[in-house]
Amino acid sequence: DIHAGADLEERKAIFGLLGDAYITVEGGPGVAEEARVAHARGATVLPLIRSGGASSGMFDFPPAALQKPEFASEAQWSLLTKTDAPV
């Protein structure tokens, strides 16, 4: 485990500044906030949309992060978005 910040708010702020790429699975308002911070500074945010919650666009998740990135094929993106896709 990596520990950062004195409280949850500081932790979210710090972790939102660390990576170049973030994968989100489901999540609530905290995940959406971290995704907004990361996306705003140019990090790649790749949501597992089919998992629901913030990763499906709830809680003010960054809308641009819900669009297929250039590096993903249509087939790959389909696996992340469609709830009936095989896993």
N, C-alpha and C positions, 0 to 999 in steps of 0.2 A: 504494500500500500504506500501511496505517496500522500503525505500530509502537507497542507498549505493553508495559510491564513488563520486568523484567530477565531473566525466564525464562518457560518455558511456563506454569507454574502462575500466575504473576502476570498473564500475558497472558489466560488463561482467566478469571481473576477480574475483570479490568478489562472485557473485552469482554462479560461477562455482566451488567455494570451499565450499559452504555451505551444500548442500544436499547429501543424500545417494542414492536418486533415482530421476530421472528427466523424465518427460513425455513431448515429443515434438510434436507439431502440426504444420505442414507446416513449415514456417520460411525461412529466408534468411541466408546470411553469418554470421550474429550475432548469430543466433540460432546454426548454425553449429560450430562456434568457442566455444560457451559455452558448447556444447555437447562434443567437443574434449577435453576441459580442464577437464570436469567432468569425462569422460570416462578414460582419462589418469591417473587419480588419483584413479580409481577403483570404481567409482559410477556406479550404474545401469542407463543406458540411454535407455528409452523405446519409440521409435518413432512411431507415428501414420503414418506409411508409406503411407497408402492410401490417405493421405491429400496432398501429393506432397511436393515441395520445398525441403528445407534442410532435412526434415524428411524422404524423399524418397531417400536420398543419394546425393543430390546436394551440391555444395559449400564445398566439402571436409569433409562432415559429416563422423564421424568415421565408417568405414566399418564393424567392429566387432559389432557395436551397431545395425546393420541392420539384424543380425542373430537372430533366435529364442532363447530366453533365456531358461535355463533349467526349470525354474519354470512355463513356459507357455505351455499349451497343444497345439497340432496342430490346434485344432478348435479355440482356443483363438487367436493364432498367425494369423490364416487365417482372422479373423475379422479385425485385424490391418493392414493387407497387401493388401488384394484384394479389388479393387475399386467397384466390383459388389456384395460384401458381404452385407447381410441385416444388418441394424442398428436399 
